[in-house]
Structures are given as structure tokens and as C-alpha cells.
């Protein structure tokens, strides 16, 4: 085959986005968010266990809009990654191998995460 005749792969424009695709992609993104949030948590922990001035500074940071948003995003990523990881365990065990099982479980995980996002958004 000549270079011009080679197929373009993958051609993402031909795919319809389905719930399992979104769930899988979001699982990877939430894992990256969790890994990227480790330095933030270590910084919070260092500030909260230090002297009184650093503790008060961390209290201000955690109660600010940016701190609340960071806690919300990391909490959402943690919950989603946990629930979708349990879903993948069920898939690996063979209980959700069917196309319908994958679709329904992916929708359940997405809806549960949306509900959790609203809940912790109200609580924070």
C-alpha cells in the first residue's frame, strides 16, 4: 500500500459516545486527578500539623473558594474512581460481561457520581 492509501486509525469522528466509553475515559481522568492531588494533600497535611500560624493559614485556604473547589473536585474524583473501580471488578468477575450490563452499570456509576457531586457540593 502506498502511504496515501493507508487507513486513518483511529478515526474518532465515526464513533458515537456511549456510556461505557465515557465511564472508561472518566475513570482514567479521575485517576490522574487523584495522582496529581497527592502534593496538594501533603501540603495541606504539612500546614495543618505545623505551628499555629500555619494551621490558621491552612484553615483560611481550606475555607476559601479555591480550597472548597479543590476539595470538591478531589472528592468527586475519589468517589467516581472508587465506584467505577468496583464496577470493573464486577466486569472482571464476569457478572457484567454483556453489552447491556456494561451499559447499565456505566450509567449507574455516572448517575451516582452526579448525585454525589451535588451532595458534597451542598455539604461543603
N, C-alpha and C positions, 0 to 999 in steps of 0.2 A: 504494500500500500504506500502510496505517496503521502507525504506529510499533510497535504490539503484534504485528503480523503479520510483521515483518521477521525473517529468519532470524538465529540467533545464529552468528556465524562468527568465528573457528574454534571449533568445539566439540571441544576436546581430549579429552574423555572418550570419544568414539566411536572414536578411533584405537587400534590395537594397536601397541605399541612394537616396532619391528623393528630389526635390526642396523644397516642404513644410517641410520635416523633417529638412533639412539644415537651412531653414529660421527660424523655431521654435527654434532650438538649438542656432543659431547665435543671436536670439532675447534675449535669456536668458544670453548668454555670454556678449552681449553688455550692458545689464542691470547691470551685475556685474562690468563691466569696468566703467560704469558711477558712480556707488556707490563707487567703490574704488578710483575714481579720485577726489572725493569731498575734501579729505585732501590736495591733490596737489593744487587744485584751491584755497582753503583757504590760503595755504602757499604763492601762487602767489599773492593773494589779499593783504595779510598782508605785503609782501615785496614791492608791488607797492604803497601802501598807507602810508608807513613809511617815514623815513627821506631820504635824497638824496642818502646816501651811499647804503641803502637797495634797493632803486629804481634802482640805477645803477647795483647792483648785480643781481636783477631780470631781468633787460634788457639783461645782459650777459647770464643768464640761458635760457631765452626765445629765444635768438638768437643762442644758441648752438645747436649742432646736437641732443643731448638728449632732449632738450626743444622742438625743432621742431618736433621730433618724437612723444613726448608725446602729443603735441597739435594735431598732425595729427591723432593719434590713438583715442584720446578722441573725436575729431570732427567726425571721421568716426563712432564711436560707437553712438554718439548722433544722427547723420543723419539716420543711419540704424534703431536705436530704434524708432525714430520718424516715419519714413516711414512705417516700419513694424507694428508699433502700429496702424497707420491709416488703414493699410490693415486688421488687426484683428478687428477693429471697423466695417469695411465693412462686414467681415465674420459674426460678431455677429449680424449685422442688417439683415443678410440673403441674401445679394446681391452676395456673392461669395461662397455659400454653396456647389456648385457642385465640383466634383473632378477636372474637367477641370479649373474651376475658381480658385481653390486653387493653382493648378499647375502654371497657367499663372501669377497669381498675385505674387506668390513667386519668379518666375523667374524675373518678372519686378522689384521687390524690390532688388533682388540680383544684377541685371544689373545696376539699378540706383545707388546703393551703390558703385559698382565698378567704375562707371563714376564719382561719387562724390569724391571717394578716389583719382582718378587721378587728378581731378580738384584742390582739396585742396593741393595735393602733389606738383603741379606746382605753385600754388599761395604762398605756404609757402616757 
